[in-house]
Amino acid sequence: MSDIFDFVQGSRPLLISMPHVGTRVPPEISERFTPEAAALPDTDWHVDRLYDFAEDLGASVLRAKYSRYVIDLNRAPDGQSLYPGARNTELCPTTTFGDRPIYASGQALDLGELPERRETFWRPYHAKLGQELAELKRRHGRALLWDAHSIHSRVPRFFQGKLPDLNIGTAAGTSAHPETARRVAEAAQGSDYSQVLDGRFKGGYITRAYGTPADGTEAIQLELSWATYMNEEAPYAFREDLAQGIRPVLKAMIEAALG
């Protein structure tokens, strides 16, 4: 058992990655946070609970334990920007999605902290992710990586207006076969939820780094609006009444991706 992530082995060529569900923060880091940041508002709240069908689906599941405020597992290890020219967050974030400081006055992040955080938190997660995808390919001849995310439906820092409910990302068509993306999009279109393919969220580092369809590994990111399954304001309560509506759609989209 790893202190960095939880992992469940599945039976199908499917790995569901949840890099932003973690809420742990080492005390030597959390004691430097502002009260607002200490509440970890930018967590992908309850994504693991929402995907409670994953094991029944035969998926392997990789779930981070530590907060994205410690280090963002969906960013490149060298901190390269995902969307050049647009607003981005860093490998080790210093501001919340609401543009508020994460670190209290006089407690700013020292860039010298990055190498240790990268080795301690980032590399073990990615080592396991890469290992499992290789194992799925060995056993099944192919692998599908579903990178599961969620976000507030309104974040002016990143996009105008209200975000569609289902934001499917294939790195602008490079991380999954076009036919796979088409099937997933059609499964989403058959629901009552709004959707977009490769819109504002085209997929983060994980999707782009591991999606190599020519080699038998496809990667799809789903950025899901909080409005589909939870209360969007603190304390960010899970809404089972809403989740019951979106879960069948998520399952249909994943099954469509598997083909």
PyMOL commands that set and color helices and strands:
alter all, ss='L'
color gray80, all
select helices_A, chain A and resi 27-30+35-38+47-50+111-140+178-189+205-210+213-215+226-228+240-258
alter helices_A, ss='H'
color red, helices_A
select strands_A, chain A and resi 5-8+14-18+60-64+143-151+166-169+195-197+217-225
alter strands_A, ss='S'
color yellow, strands_A
deselect
rebuild
show_as cartoon
